[in-house]
């Protein structure tokens, strides 16, 4: 299914307190307030899974470390990399994510 471009703008006024609440919820569960408000208005099911942010942060850190290792290997600075600890950490995060998704079901 091809995504349609979003060309229409809807504007509304809220109090500073309402804006703060909307943004807090949006950034807790989504990337942008517009995505959050669109899903709320279109009656899409919003599921909050506590702990996903922690797992995502850990995955970002591992991704950064892998990028640094890749650069070091490609530049010739390193010739051999042991990824055993990284593999174990990814396994632990994967298990945590599986537990979180089972709780949602």
C-alpha positions as CSV (number, residue, x, y, z in Angstrom):
1,X,0.0,0.0,0.0
2,X,1.5,3.3,-1.1
3,X,1.6,6.0,1.5
4,X,-0.1,9.2,0.6
5,X,1.8,12.5,1.2
6,X,0.4,14.6,4.0
7,X,-0.4,17.9,2.5
8,X,-3.2,19.3,4.7
9,X,-2.6,21.2,7.9
10,X,-5.0,21.4,10.8
11,X,-4.4,24.0,13.4
12,X,-5.9,24.3,16.9
13,X,-5.3,26.2,20.1
14,X,-4.5,24.7,23.5
15,X,-3.5,26.1,26.9
16,X,0.2,25.8,27.8
17,X,-0.7,23.0,30.3
18,X,-2.6,21.1,27.6
19,X,0.4,21.5,25.2
20,X,2.7,20.2,27.8
21,X,0.5,17.1,28.5
22,X,0.1,16.4,24.7
23,X,3.9,16.8,24.1
24,X,4.8,14.6,27.1
25,X,2.5,11.8,25.9
26,X,3.6,12.2,22.3
27,X,7.3,12.1,23.0
28,X,6.8,9.2,25.5
29,X,5.1,7.0,23.0
30,X,5.8,8.5,19.6
31,X,8.4,10.5,17.8
32,X,6.3,13.6,17.1
33,X,3.1,15.2,18.5
34,X,1.5,15.1,15.0
35,X,1.8,11.3,14.8
36,X,0.3,11.0,18.3
37,X,-2.6,13.3,17.6
38,X,-3.3,11.8,14.2
39,X,-3.5,8.3,15.8
40,X,-5.7,9.6,18.6
41,X,-8.1,11.4,16.3
42,X,-8.3,8.4,13.9
43,X,-9.1,6.0,16.8
44,X,-6.0,3.9,16.3
45,X,-5.1,1.7,19.2
46,X,-2.3,3.2,21.2
47,X,-0.3,0.6,23.2
48,X,2.2,1.8,25.8
49,X,4.9,-0.7,26.7
50,X,7.1,0.4,29.6
51,X,10.7,-0.4,29.2
52,X,11.0,-0.1,25.5
53,X,12.8,3.2,25.7
54,X,15.5,1.6,27.9
55,X,16.0,-1.2,25.4
56,X,16.1,1.3,22.5
57,X,18.8,3.3,24.2
58,X,20.9,0.3,24.8
59,X,20.5,-0.8,21.2
60,X,21.6,2.7,20.1
61,X,24.7,2.5,22.3
62,X,25.6,-0.9,20.8
63,X,25.0,0.5,17.3
64,X,27.4,3.4,18.0
65,X,30.0,1.0,19.4
66,X,29.7,-1.2,16.3
67,X,30.1,1.8,14.0
68,X,33.3,2.8,15.8
69,X,34.6,-0.7,15.5
70,X,33.8,-0.8,11.8
71,X,35.6,2.4,11.2
72,X,38.6,1.2,13.1
73,X,38.7,-2.1,11.1
74,X,38.2,-0.3,7.8
75,X,40.9,2.2,8.6
76,X,43.4,-0.6,9.3
77,X,43.7,0.4,13.0
78,X,42.3,-2.9,14.1
79,X,42.7,-6.3,12.4
80,X,40.6,-8.5,14.6
81,X,37.5,-7.7,16.8
82,X,36.0,-10.0,19.4
83,X,32.2,-9.4,19.4
84,X,31.3,-12.1,22.0
85,X,30.3,-9.5,24.7
86,X,28.3,-7.5,22.1
87,X,26.5,-10.7,21.0
88,X,25.6,-11.5,24.6
89,X,24.3,-8.0,25.3
90,X,22.2,-8.2,22.1
91,X,20.8,-11.5,23.3
92,X,19.9,-10.0,26.7
93,X,18.1,-7.0,25.1
94,X,16.3,-9.3,22.6
95,X,15.0,-11.4,25.5
96,X,13.9,-8.2,27.3
97,X,12.0,-7.1,24.3
98,X,10.3,-10.5,23.9
99,X,9.1,-10.3,27.5
100,X,7.8,-6.8,27.0
101,X,5.8,-7.8,23.9
102,X,4.4,-10.9,25.6
103,X,3.1,-8.6,28.4
104,X,1.2,-6.5,25.8
105,X,-0.4,-9.5,24.2
